[in-house]
Amino acid sequence: MIPLSELVLASHNTGKLKELQAMLGAAVRVRSIGEFSDVEPLESGLSFVENAILKARHAARVSGLPALADDSGLAVDFLGGAPGIYSARYADGRGDAANNAKLLEVLKDVPDAERGAQFVCCLALLRHAEDPLPIICEGRWHGQILHAVRGAQGFGYDPLFWVAERDCSSAELAPAEKNRISHRARAMALLKQRLGLA
């Protein structure tokens, strides 16, 4: 168990900050890396785990606080796991709508049976920049890629991600419901157990 009252999130993504703060609750104050630096570390890893650790080390270094990094993305079965670690930059950094449009184009003739996908979230928590024992927690959320966007909640690929057990897209879920069942929620539940917050 690690005593923790404050940490820095290694992300400028306000959607992630809001989700993770809601999941951690009032016991831990989550601050944005944007308070300390505008510099984005080079995500040179080849996996979600490697990139999460790289981002957490950078955030701990510039803030002097314990750091939490979330490297997450969408892995589509038909595409061999792509866009994977490149999910946010899939359409050359042109944003969520462009990423979704590109994915729909790539999958346009792919039948439903082959449109399986999973959201993956890897959380890395470092107590300090040189921490040799990062806490790593992973969550996966299985679903399917729709043929058109649906819903206005969430961010990223949420409008294309069909959640069979709720009979809707991820972007049609209320934020509180998504925060209970998503890949990020699953990874965070494991992290809270490790931190003694569960």
C-alpha positions in Angstrom: 0.0 0.0 0.0 1.4 3.4 -1.0 0.1 6.5 0.9 -0.9 8.9 -1.8 -2.9 12.2 -1.5 -1.8 13.9 -4.7 -0.4 12.8 -8.1 0.2 14.2 -11.5 -1.5 12.7 -14.6 0.9 12.4 -17.5 -1.7 13.6 -20.0 -3.1 16.9 -21.4 -6.3 15.0 -22.3 -9.1 16.6 -20.2 -11.4 13.7 -20.8 -8.9 11.3 -19.2 -8.2 13.7 -16.4 -12.0 13.9 -15.6 -12.5 10.2 -15.8 -9.5 9.2 -13.7 -10.3 11.9 -11.0 -13.9 10.5 -10.8 -12.6 7.0 -10.5 -10.0 7.8 -7.8 -12.5 9.9 -5.8 -11.8 12.7 -3.4 -9.0 10.9 -1.5 -6.4 11.6 -4.2 -6.1 15.0 -6.0 -5.2 14.4 -9.6 -3.3 17.3 -11.2 -2.6 17.7 -14.9 0.9 17.6 -16.4 -0.2 20.9 -18.1 0.3 22.7 -14.8 4.0 21.9 -15.0 5.0 21.5 -18.6 3.8 21.7 -22.2 6.4 19.4 -23.4 5.2 16.0 -24.5 7.7 13.1 -24.1 8.5 11.1 -27.2 6.4 7.9 -27.0 9.1 5.7 -28.4 7.9 2.4 -26.9 6.4 -0.4 -28.9 3.7 -1.3 -26.3 1.2 0.4 -24.1 3.3 -0.6 -21.1 6.5 0.9 -22.4 4.8 4.2 -23.3 2.9 4.5 -20.0 6.2 4.2 -18.1 8.0 6.7 -20.4 5.2 9.2 -19.8 5.0 8.6 -16.1 8.8 9.1 -15.7 8.6 12.4 -17.6 5.7 13.6 -15.5 7.3 12.7 -12.2 10.6 14.4 -13.3 9.0 17.7 -14.3 6.4 17.9 -11.4 8.3 16.3 -8.5 5.1 14.4 -7.6 4.1 10.8 -7.9 3.0 10.3 -11.5 0.2 8.3 -13.1 0.3 7.7 -16.9 -2.4 6.1 -18.9 -1.5 4.7 -22.3 -4.6 3.4 -24.0 -6.0 2.8 -27.3 -8.1 0.7 -29.6 -7.0 -2.7 -30.9 -9.0 -4.0 -33.9 -8.8 -7.8 -34.5 -9.1 -7.5 -38.3 -6.2 -5.1 -38.3 -3.9 -7.2 -36.2 -4.2 -5.0 -33.2 -4.0 -1.6 -35.1 -4.3 1.3 -34.5 -3.1 0.1 -31.0 -0.4 2.5 -29.6 -1.0 4.8 -32.5 -4.7 5.2 -31.8 -4.6 9.0 -31.0 -2.4 9.7 -34.0 -4.1 7.2 -36.4 -5.1 10.0 -38.9 -1.8 11.9 -38.6 -2.9 13.9 -35.5 -6.0 15.4 -37.0 -8.2 14.5 -34.1 -11.0 12.1 -33.1 -13.3 12.7 -36.0 -10.5 12.1 -38.5 -9.4 8.9 -36.6 -13.0 7.6 -36.7 -13.4 8.4 -40.4 -10.2 6.6 -41.2 -11.1 3.5 -39.3 -14.5 3.4 -40.9 -12.9 3.7 -44.3 -10.4 0.9 -43.6 -13.1 -1.4 -42.3 -15.8 -0.5 -44.8 -16.2 -3.9 -46.5 -15.4 -6.0 -43.3 -18.4 -8.0 -42.1 -19.7 -7.8 -38.6 -18.3 -11.1 -37.6 -14.8 -9.8 -38.2 -15.2 -6.4 -36.5 -14.2 -7.5 -33.0 -12.1 -5.0 -31.1 -10.9 -4.1 -27.6 -10.1 -1.0 -25.8 -6.9 -1.4 -23.8 -5.7 0.8 -20.9 -2.3 0.4 -19.3 -1.8 2.5 -16.1 1.7 3.1 -14.8 2.2 4.7 -11.4 5.7 5.9 -10.3 6.4 7.2 -6.8 9.2 9.3 -8.2 11.1 9.7 -11.5 13.7 7.0 -10.8 11.2 4.5 -9.3 12.5 1.0 -10.3 9.2 -0.6 -9.3 6.4 1.0 -11.2 2.9 -0.3 -10.5 1.4 -1.5 -13.8 -2.3 -2.3 -14.1 -4.1 -3.2 -17.4 -7.7 -3.3 -18.3 -9.4 -4.5 -21.5 -12.9 -3.9 -22.8 -14.2 -6.1 -25.6 -16.6 -4.9 -28.2 -17.2 -4.4 -31.9 -16.6 -1.7 -34.4 -19.9 -0.2 -35.8 -20.4 0.9 -39.4 -21.2 4.5 -38.4 -20.7 6.7 -35.4 -23.4 6.7 -32.7 -23.7 8.8 -29.6 -22.3 12.1 -28.3 -20.7 11.1 -25.0 -17.1 10.2 -24.3 -14.2 10.9 -26.7 -11.9 9.1 -29.1 -13.3 6.0 -30.7 -16.3 5.8 -28.3 -18.9 6.5 -31.0 -17.7 3.5 -33.0 -17.3 1.0 -30.1 -20.4 -1.3 -29.7 -20.9 -2.5 -26.1 -23.1 -5.6 -26.6 -23.9 -6.0 -22.9 -25.5 -2.5 -22.9 -26.9 -2.7 -26.4 -25.4 0.7 -27.3 -22.1 2.4 -28.3 -19.7 3.6 -25.7 -20.6 7.1 -26.7 -24.2 6.4 -25.8 -23.4 5.4 -22.2 -23.8 7.9 -19.4 -20.3 9.0 -18.1 -20.9 7.3 -14.7 -21.8 4.0 -16.4 -18.8 4.1 -18.7 -16.6 4.8 -15.6 -17.9 1.6 -14.1 -17.3 -0.8 -17.0 -14.7 0.6 -19.4 -11.1 -0.6 -19.9 -9.9 2.4 -17.9 -12.3 1.5 -15.1 -11.0 -2.1 -15.0 -7.4 -0.9 -14.9 -8.2 1.7 -12.2 -10.0 -0.9 -10.1 -6.8 -2.9 -10.0 -4.7 0.2 -9.2 -7.1 1.2 -6.3 -6.7 -2.3 -4.9 -2.9 -1.9 -5.0 -3.1 1.5 -3.4 -5.5 0.3 -0.7 -8.2 2.7 -1.9 -10.7 0.0 -3.0 
